[in-house]
Structures are given as C-alpha cells and as structure tokens.
Amino acid sequence: MVEISATAFGLLQGLFVMLNKRCNWIFYVIQMALMIIFSIQNHLYGDTVNSSVYIIIGVFGWFLWGKESGTKVEQASIKEVGIYLAAIIFGTLAVRMWLMGTDDPLPTLDAFTTVSSFVATILMVRHKIDTWVIWFVNDIAYCIEYWLLPDQALYLLGLNVVWTGMAVGSFIIWYKEMKKVTV
C-alpha cells in the first residue's frame, strides 16, 4: 500500500513539476514521507536518508517557487555542470562505501540514485533545465534498482518508467519557457 500511494503522489508531483507549477512541492513532500517508509522496509538506507532530506528541500522549494524570481528557467554554466558531475561521481563512491557496511541489497545503485537524485533535486529547486538530463539517467537507474530488489517494487518501477518519459517532456517544456524569457 505504501508503494502504491508513493507512486500515485509521485505521478501527480511529476505532472505538476513538468508544467512548472508550484503545487508540485506539496505532492513531493507527501511522496517523500511515503518513500521513507518504503525505503526502510526494503533496507535502502541511502534512499531513506535522501527522502528525509527531500522533505526539507520540498518545503524550501515551495517557498522559493513562490517568489517571482524562483520561476525563471535557466541553464547551468559549464563550471556548474562540472561541479555537479564531480559531486555525483565522488558522492556515489563515498555513499557506496558506507552502504557496503549495511545489508543494503544494491549498494552501488542505491548510492548512485541517492546522490544523483539529490543533485537533480537541487537543480530542480533552482529551476535549472539541466535537472532533466540528470533525472532521465537517474530514472533509468531507479528502474534497474527496483527491478533487481529481492521483492521487486513494480509500481515504483512503473513510476520511474513514466518519469523517464516525463523527464524528456519536462526538458522540452522548460526549454521552451527558457527560450521565451531569453528571446
């Protein structure tokens, strides 16, 4: 039931963020609370920590997107992209080392999805279009993770299949919005 509820709230959140709507953060916070429960039940400790932090980021996103300046879509600079990629690589290695000492069934995938989704969420809060490239890769990795879990999380796998497509749609919508502002 937790997995199904998290999936439903995730679909709503994905739709609203794709449309660049502030209310997405309400569904985001609820989904993250449900994901904490799911992750604990499945020993995905990286995701548990991630979802806990995401509740705070979701509240921050709600307030930031409430400001007029918080809705302008921008592209990250080359320097920012380098920083984000380095954070994903080194963060994944560090989190993987921690998870290797737990009963996490998929420490490498859990580490990657944990770190890359954290970076993507920060970019999403900041309205950086680059978030959707990271989300695209991250959603594919989550599909693999949920498929490989001992008790496959098929609803969440399905959600991430949908989110993979929504990442493409979100990129297109945000790109058009970014071009309207810069032209």
MOTAMO-V872995 format. One record per pair of residues at least 24 apart in sequence whose C-alpha atoms are under 8 Angstrom apart, sorted by the first residue. I is the first residue (numbers start at 0). GAP is how many residues later the second one is. D is the distance in Angstrom with one decimal. If there is no record, write none. Layout:
I_GAP_D / I_GAP_D
This chain:
1_32_6.2 / 1_33_7.8 / 1_35_7.4 / 1_36_6.4 / 2_31_7.6 / 2_32_7.6 / 2_35_6.5 / 2_150_7.5 / 2_152_6.6 / 2_153_6.6 / 3_151_6.2 / 3_152_7.7 / 4_26_7.7 / 4_29_7.3 / 5_24_7.9 / 5_25_4.9 / 5_26_7.6 / 5_28_5.5 / 5_29_6.3 / 5_150_7.9 / 6_24_7.6 / 6_148_6.5 / 6_149_5.9 / 6_152_6.0 / 9_149_7.4 / 10_148_6.9 / 10_152_7.8 / 13_149_6.9 / 13_152_7.1 / 14_151_7.7 / 16_153_7.8 / 17_148_7.0 / 17_149_7.7 / 17_151_7.1 / 17_152_4.5 / 17_155_7.1 / 17_156_7.7 / 18_151_7.3 / 18_154_7.3 / 19_51_7.7 / 19_154_7.6 / 21_40_6.3 / 21_43_5.8 / 21_44_6.9 / 22_39_7.5 / 24_33_5.4 / 24_34_7.0 / 24_36_6.5 / 24_37_5.5 / 25_32_7.5 / 25_36_7.6 / 27_27_7.8 / 27_30_6.4 / 28_25_7.2 / 28_26_5.1 / 28_29_5.6 / 28_30_7.3 / 42_60_6.7 / 42_61_5.3 / 42_62_7.4 / 43_60_5.6 / 43_61_7.6 / 43_62_7.9 / 43_66_6.7 / 44_54_7.4 / 44_59_6.8 / 45_49_7.4 / 45_53_7.3 / 45_64_6.0 / 45_65_6.2 / 45_68_5.8 / 46_63_6.8 / 46_66_7.8 / 46_67_5.6 / 49_64_6.1 / 49_68_7.0 / 53_64_7.9 / 56_65_7.9 / 56_68_7.9 / 59_65_8.0 / 60_64_5.2 / 63_61_7.4 / 64_60_7.6 / 69_56_7.1 / 69_57_7.2 / 70_56_6.6 / 71_55_6.5 / 71_106_7.2 / 71_109_7.8 / 72_54_4.9 / 72_55_5.8 / 72_56_6.4 / 72_101_6.5 / 72_102_7.8 / 72_104_6.9 / 72_105_5.1 / 73_53_6.3 / 73_54_5.0 / 73_55_6.0 / 73_104_6.2 / 74_53_5.3 / 74_54_5.4 / 74_55_6.3 / 75_52_6.1 / 75_53_7.5 / 75_54_6.5 / 83_35_6.7 / 86_28_7.9 / 86_32_7.8 / 87_24_7.3 / 87_27_5.7 / 87_28_5.5 / 87_31_7.2 / 90_24_6.0 / 91_24_7.9 / 104_44_7.1 / 104_45_7.8 / 105_39_7.2 / 105_43_7.5 / 108_32_7.0 / 108_33_7.8 / 108_36_6.2 / 109_35_7.3 / 111_26_8.0 / 112_25_5.9 / 112_28_6.6 / 112_29_6.5 / 128_42_6.4 / 128_45_6.4 / 128_46_6.9 / 131_35_5.2 / 131_36_7.0 / 131_38_6.8 / 131_39_5.6 / 132_34_7.3 / 132_38_7.7 / 134_29_7.4 / 134_32_6.3 / 135_27_7.7 / 135_28_5.2 / 135_29_7.8 / 135_31_5.5 / 135_32_7.1 / 136_27_7.9 / 138_24_6.5 / 138_25_5.5 / 139_24_6.6
